[in-house]
Each structure stands twice: as C-alpha cells, then as structure tokens.
Amino acid sequence: MSRPPTPPRPPVGRPPPHAVQVLDGANAGTGAHVRSLAEGLVARGLRVTVCAPPGAELMYGFTGVGAHFAPAPAGTEPEAAGALRRVCADADLVHAHGLRAGLLALTALALSGRRRHVPLVVTWHHRGHARGARARLVRFMERRVARAATVVLGATTDLVDRARRCGARDARFAPVVLPGPAREERAEPTVPVAERGRHKARAEVGAMGRPLVFSVGRLDAHHGYGTALTAARAWRHLDPSPLLAIAGEGPDRPALQRRIDAEALPVRLLGRRDDAFQLLAGADVALLSSRWVGRSLLAQEALLEGVPLIATSVGGVPELVGGSALLIPYGDPDALASSVTGLLADPDRRTRLASAGRARATTWPTAEATVAQVLSVYDELTDARQR
C-alpha cells in the first residue's frame, strides 16, 4: 500500500503546525490510538503535544514516537484545564479524545481567549452509560461538546448520529484502527507454532480437554456477564462442559463469583490479565456480550486471530464484523446459549467463520489510512482558519 502524501514543509523560519492531543486516560484502546496517531502526525512534519494523566506516558510512550508529553495534574478539573491552557498557548489545532477531554479542551481554550480562533476536533470513541441524575449530566456534557466542537469524529456511525442529534455542526465517521502490531506482521503462523500457542493458552485457563469460550471485559452490568452466566447453565451438564473464561475486573466480581459457586457454573473469572489477548488464541469461541460497544478490541482481535465470534448486535459491532460473526440480541441468555452450543457442535461452521473473520479484518482501515483521514481534517480546518 502506498503511503499517503507528506504535507509540504512550512516556509523557512515558520515552525511546523502544532497539534495538541488531549486524552483523559480512561480507555486503553483510546490511548493506543492516540499514540499511533501521534506517531503518524510527527512523521508527516507536525509538532504534536499529548496532554494526559502522568501515568499515560509510562503506559503508551508518546515521547518514544516523537511527540512532546505534557502531564495533566491529577487534581481538580480547573487545575487540569489550567495546565492544558498553557499547553495550548501556541496550538494551531486541538484534538480531544473523549467527552471529558473535550470539556477540558473547551475550558482551556476559553481561559486562553483562543476558543474562537483555534479549531477543536473531538473524537467520540464511546458512549456514556450512566443512569438517573448522572445520565442527565452526561447528556448535557454531550450537547455542550458537540455544539462547541468544530468537527466531531465518531468511531462508529451511531456515534456520528448521536453527535448530530446533540447539535454537532459537523460530524463525520472516522473508524479507529486496532492498536498493536501492523496486520502484515500478524500473518497466520505455521500450524506447529499456532498449536503450541493454543495449548499453552488453554492450559493457562484450565481448559485442557474441554471447549473454551473466552471473553474480555470489565465486570459490570454494561458488559452483560450476568446474562452469560445464565446462558452457561444450559451447557453445564454437557460432557465435557465448555468453560467460559472471562478476563477482567470490576465491581460485579463478588456477585458473579457467588452465582458461579452457588449454581456450579462452568465459568472462571481470571481477573485482570495483561496477556488477555494472548489467551484468546486458545479459545474455540470468543464472546462479546456487552450492552453497547464501539469498535470492540475483543471483536477485532478475535477476527484477526481467526477465533469464531459470538457478539451482541449493538453499537458499532455489526458494521465492524459484517457477516463474519454470529450476532445475537443483548440480554438474551437463550440466544447466547444456543449460539454457543450450536457453534461448538459444528466445527465446519467455526472454520468458515474463522476464514470470514480474517478476510473481514483486511477491510479495516490501516494506521496510515487513519492518520491520513485525520490529517485531511486538520488541513481543511487550518486552511479555513488562514483564509
């Protein structure tokens, strides 16, 4: 694939354009995306500053790809906005990732008196799931950010629609590339290597001699693991019974573990695992049971690895996977159970889904395409500003 054209260098004596990336540090996929974006922008001649919580630099290594890192204070919102105001003093454009980051950027630009002069791009990666009074506050924040941003980029089409309903002047679809090694570096390994990795992963979770259903996610109501446990009751008497292994932590862990113990469910909670997606290689089926998700990392990893995927038909999942996964309604344990048992009983279908998943993954945007799209937005906004 040919590289996108490098923008012309600024005239001699004029510094290159300065793009400030604002990250609230709430999501690993978002942080990895910002690192990839920063690397591509620096390679194309821009100055890039990433403003994020202090720990983000240790986790993502922004300076290692040529960006400047400005730690945001861990204190109050005014303190964080004040620090960002200083970072944005000479910014040509500010790009915030997430709702809270968008609000911080708005406040910082207002404090500096530059809100009307500096374009603000806000990428919506996710959707809020608060309830009650908190939900009303989130809706207010969404409307404020959508209406104030110069451009809102949505990682899924339903996020673009949501931004438009909130009053965005300009909302565009901008899918986010999967963080991690480039796809050309993730070619399917030879059979012996793949089998060794598979056996090691299955041994790690205690699934030798039995089918393995694998999931990764936060243990909270949003991710639908209560429904998954109910579904597991339908296959607990099979011989051998499939094991549902879930990597992740969260507030619902005690309640989920009590159900597992009381109902003798074939489910194992693995806790937080840095090697979660390595363990996915040993699975017979990957499971995504969330109420809403954008460009799910689990779904992307499953398709790339050729692991058949069962997922709820929500958010950005249908447009991400196309026909290469089994889609089920959210919160339907019968549909989940029948899909799992049916797929485990049909190895030919699993093979077809694995092949379809790998083929689907080749249609996703590359890191270069993602950078090129964002850079075209930057060029459009900065050109309009100069006219």
C-alpha positions in Angstrom: 0.0 0.0 0.0 1.4 3.4 -0.9 1.9 5.9 1.8 -0.3 9.0 1.9 1.5 12.1 0.6 3.5 14.0 3.1 2.3 17.6 3.5 4.6 20.3 2.3 7.1 21.7 4.8 6.3 25.1 6.3 8.2 28.0 4.9 11.7 28.6 6.2 11.5 30.3 9.6 8.0 29.2 10.3 7.5 26.4 12.8 5.6 23.3 11.7 1.9 23.2 12.7 1.3 22.4 16.4 -1.5 19.8 17.1 -2.4 19.2 20.8 -3.9 15.8 21.6 -5.9 15.7 24.8 -6.5 12.3 26.4 -8.4 11.6 29.7 -6.7 8.2 30.0 -10.0 6.3 30.6 -9.6 3.6 27.9 -6.6 1.6 26.8 -7.8 1.4 23.2 -8.1 5.2 23.0 -4.6 5.7 24.5 -3.1 3.3 21.9 -4.9 5.1 19.1 -3.6 8.5 20.2 0.0 7.1 20.3 -0.5 5.7 16.8 -1.9 9.0 15.6 0.9 11.0 17.2 3.5 8.8 15.5 1.9 9.3 12.1 1.5 13.1 12.5 5.1 13.5 13.7 6.3 11.5 10.7 4.3 13.9 8.4 6.0 17.0 9.8 3.7 18.2 12.6 4.6 19.1 16.1 2.5 17.0 18.5 1.9 17.5 22.2 -0.1 14.9 24.1 -1.7 16.2 27.3 -2.8 13.3 29.5 -2.6 12.0 33.1 1.0 11.4 34.2 0.8 7.6 34.0 -0.2 7.7 30.4 3.4 8.3 29.2 4.6 5.2 31.0 1.8 3.2 29.5 1.9 4.4 25.9 5.3 6.0 25.4 4.2 9.1 23.4 7.7 10.6 23.6 9.1 7.5 22.0 7.3 8.3 18.7 8.5 11.9 18.7 5.6 13.7 20.5 6.0 16.0 23.5 4.3 14.9 26.6 2.6 17.4 29.0 1.3 15.7 32.1 -2.1 16.9 33.2 -2.5 17.4 37.0 -4.4 14.6 38.8 -6.3 17.2 40.8 -9.4 19.2 40.1 -10.9 20.0 36.7 -9.9 23.7 37.0 -6.3 22.6 37.7 -6.3 20.3 34.7 -7.9 23.0 32.4 -5.3 25.5 33.6 -2.4 23.2 32.7 -4.0 22.5 29.3 -4.4 26.2 28.7 -0.6 26.7 28.9 -0.1 23.7 26.6 -2.5 25.2 24.0 -0.9 28.6 24.1 0.6 28.2 20.6 -1.6 25.4 19.3 -2.8 25.5 15.7 -5.4 22.9 16.5 -6.6 20.9 19.5 -7.9 17.3 19.2 -9.6 15.9 22.2 -10.4 12.2 22.6 -13.5 11.5 24.7 -16.2 13.6 26.3 -14.2 14.7 29.4 -11.2 15.5 27.3 -13.5 17.6 25.1 -14.8 19.6 28.0 -11.3 20.2 29.3 -10.2 21.4 25.9 -13.2 23.8 25.7 -12.4 25.2 29.1 -8.7 25.6 28.4 -9.4 27.4 25.1 -11.9 29.7 26.8 -9.4 30.5 29.6 -6.8 31.4 27.0 -9.2 33.6 25.0 -8.5 31.4 21.9 -11.7 29.4 21.6 -12.9 31.3 18.5 -9.5 31.1 16.8 -8.3 27.5 17.3 -10.2 24.7 15.7 -11.3 21.9 18.1 -11.7 18.4 16.9 -13.3 15.9 19.3 -13.3 12.2 18.7 -16.1 10.2 20.3 -14.8 6.7 20.9 -17.5 5.5 23.3 -21.0 6.3 24.6 -21.9 7.0 28.2 -23.9 4.5 30.1 -24.9 6.5 33.3 -28.4 6.4 34.8 -30.5 8.8 36.7 -29.1 12.2 37.5 -25.7 11.2 36.2 -27.3 10.3 32.8 -28.8 13.8 32.6 -25.4 15.3 33.3 -23.8 13.2 30.6 -26.4 14.3 28.1 -25.7 17.9 29.0 -22.0 17.4 28.5 -22.5 15.7 25.2 -24.6 18.5 23.9 -22.1 21.1 25.1 -19.1 19.4 23.5 -21.0 18.5 20.2 -22.2 22.1 19.7 -18.8 23.7 20.6 -16.5 21.4 18.6 -15.5 22.5 15.1 -15.7 18.8 14.0 -16.8 15.7 15.8 -15.3 12.5 14.6 -17.3 9.3 15.5 -15.6 5.9 15.7 -19.0 4.3 14.7 -21.8 5.6 12.6 -24.2 5.5 15.6 -21.9 7.8 17.4 -21.9 10.2 14.4 -25.7 10.1 14.5 -25.7 10.8 18.3 -23.4 13.7 17.8 -25.7 15.2 15.2 -28.7 14.7 17.4 -26.8 16.6 20.1 -26.3 19.6 17.8 -22.9 19.0 16.2 -22.3 21.4 13.3 -20.0 18.9 11.5 -20.0 15.2 12.5 -18.0 12.6 10.4 -17.4 8.9 10.5 -13.7 8.1 11.4 -13.1 4.5 12.4 -10.2 3.9 14.7 -7.6 1.4 13.8 -6.8 -1.5 16.0 -3.8 -0.7 18.3 -0.9 -3.1 18.2 1.3 -4.7 15.5 0.6 -4.0 11.9 -1.5 -6.6 10.2 1.3 -7.5 7.8 3.2 -8.5 10.9 0.4 -10.7 12.2 0.3 -13.2 9.4 -1.2 -16.6 10.3 1.6 -18.6 12.0 2.6 -22.1 10.9 0.5 -24.9 12.2 3.0 -26.1 14.8 3.6 -22.6 16.2 -0.2 -21.9 16.3 -0.9 -25.2 18.1 1.8 -24.6 20.7 0.3 -21.2 21.4 -3.2 -22.7 21.6 -2.3 -25.4 24.0 -0.4 -23.0 26.2 -3.3 -20.6 26.4 -5.8 -23.4 27.2 -3.5 -24.7 29.9 -3.3 -21.2 31.4 -7.0 -21.0 32.0 -7.6 -24.7 32.9 -9.4 -25.7 29.7 -7.5 -28.8 28.7 -9.8 -31.5 27.3 -12.8 -29.3 27.1 -14.1 -26.5 24.8 -13.1 -22.9 25.7 -15.4 -19.9 25.4 -13.4 -16.7 26.1 -14.3 -13.1 26.9 -12.5 -10.0 27.9 -14.2 -7.0 29.7 -14.9 -5.1 32.8 -17.1 -7.0 35.3 -20.0 -4.6 35.4 -23.6 -4.5 34.3 -22.8 -2.9 31.0 -20.8 -6.0 29.8 -23.6 -8.4 30.2 -21.9 -11.1 32.1 -24.9 -11.9 34.2 -26.6 -13.0 31.0 -23.6 -15.0 30.1 -23.7 -16.8 33.4 -27.4 -17.6 32.9 -26.6 -19.0 29.5 -23.8 -21.2 30.9 -26.4 -23.1 32.9 -27.6 -24.6 29.6 -24.3 -26.2 28.9 -23.1 -27.1 32.4 -24.3 -30.7 32.1 -22.6 -31.4 28.7 -19.7 -33.8 28.8 -17.2 -32.2 28.7 -18.8 -29.0 29.7 -17.4 -25.9 27.9 -15.6 -23.5 30.1 -16.4 -19.8 29.9 -13.3 -17.9 30.9 -13.6 -14.1 31.5 -10.5 -11.8 31.8 -11.2 -8.6 33.6 -12.0 -6.9 36.9 -14.9 -4.8 38.1 -17.5 -4.1 40.8 -19.7 -7.0 39.9 -17.0 -9.7 40.5 -18.2 -10.7 44.0 -21.8 -11.1 42.9 -20.7 -13.0 39.7 -18.5 -15.3 41.8 -21.3 -16.1 44.2 -23.5 -17.2 41.3 -20.7 -19.3 39.9 -20.2 -21.1 43.2 -23.9 -21.4 44.1 -25.0 -22.7 40.7 -21.9 -24.8 40.0 -21.4 -22.9 36.7 -18.6 -23.8 34.3 -17.2 -20.3 34.5 -13.9 -19.0 35.6 -13.1 -15.3 36.4 -9.5 -14.8 35.5 -9.1 -11.3 36.9 -7.1 -8.6 35.2 -4.7 -10.2 32.7 -2.1 -8.3 30.7 -2.0 -11.3 28.4 -5.7 -11.5 27.8 -5.5 -11.3 24.0 -2.7 -14.0 24.0 -5.1 -16.3 25.9 -7.7 -15.6 23.2 -5.6 -17.8 20.9 -6.6 -20.9 22.8 -10.4 -20.3 22.5 -12.8 -22.2 20.4 -15.3 -19.3 20.6 -14.9 -15.6 21.6 -17.9 -14.0 23.3 -18.8 -10.3 23.4 -22.0 -9.8 25.5 -22.0 -6.0 26.0 -25.0 -3.7 26.0 -23.1 -1.3 23.8 -19.6 -1.1 22.3 -17.9 0.8 19.6 -15.1 -0.8 17.7 -14.6 -3.6 20.2 -10.9 -4.6 20.8 -12.1 -8.2 21.6 -14.1 -8.4 18.3 -11.1 -7.1 16.3 -8.6 -9.4 18.0 -10.9 -12.4 17.6 -11.4 -11.9 13.8 -7.7 -11.2 13.3 -6.8 -14.4 15.2 -9.4 -16.5 13.4 -11.4 -17.2 16.5 -15.1 -17.6 15.8 -17.0 -14.7 17.4 -20.5 -14.5 19.0 -21.4 -10.9 19.8 -24.4 -8.8 20.7 -25.7 -6.8 17.7 -25.2 -3.4 19.3 -23.3 -0.2 18.6 -20.5 -0.5 16.1 -20.4 -4.3 16.1 -22.5 -5.0 13.0 -20.5 -2.6 10.8 -17.2 -3.8 12.2 -17.8 -7.6 11.7 -20.2 -7.7 8.8 -21.3 -11.3 8.2 -18.2 -12.8 9.8 -19.6 -13.3 13.3 -22.8 -14.7 14.9 -24.8 -11.7 16.1 -27.4 -12.1 18.9 -29.7 -9.7 20.8 -28.3 -8.1 24.0 -29.6 -9.6 27.3 -31.0 -12.8 25.7 -29.5 -15.9 27.5 -31.4 -18.4 25.4 -30.0 -16.9 22.2 -26.5 -16.8 23.7 -26.6 -20.4 25.0 -28.0 -21.9 21.7 -25.4 -19.9 19.7 -22.5 -21.2 21.8 -23.6 -24.8 21.9 -24.5 -24.8 18.2 -21.2 -23.4 17.2 -19.2 -25.7 19.4 -21.0 -28.7 17.8 -20.3 -27.5 14.3 -16.5 -27.4 13.5 -17.1 -26.7 9.8 -19.0 -23.6 10.7 -16.3 -22.5 13.1 -13.8 -22.9 10.3 -15.9 -20.8 7.9 -16.3 -18.1 10.5 -12.6 -18.0 11.2 -11.8 -17.6 7.5 -14.5 -14.9 7.1 -13.2 -13.1 10.1 -9.6 -12.9 8.7 -11.0 -11.7 5.4 -13.1 -9.1 7.1 -10.1 -7.8 9.0 -8.3 -7.0 5.8 -11.1 -4.4 5.0 -10.5 -2.4 8.2 -8.5 0.9 7.9 -4.8 0.7 8.4 -2.9 3.0 10.8 -1.7 5.0 7.7 -5.2 5.5 6.4 -6.4 6.6 9.8 -3.6 9.2 10.1 -4.3 10.4 6.5 -8.0 10.9 7.3 -7.3 12.9 10.4 -4.6 14.9 8.7 -7.0 15.8 5.9 -9.4 17.2 8.6 -6.6 19.2 10.2 -5.6 20.6 6.8 -9.1 21.6 6.0 -9.6 23.4 9.3 -6.3 25.2 9.4 -6.7 26.3 5.8 -10.1 27.7 6.6 -8.6 29.5 9.6 -5.9 31.1 7.5 -8.4 32.4 4.9 
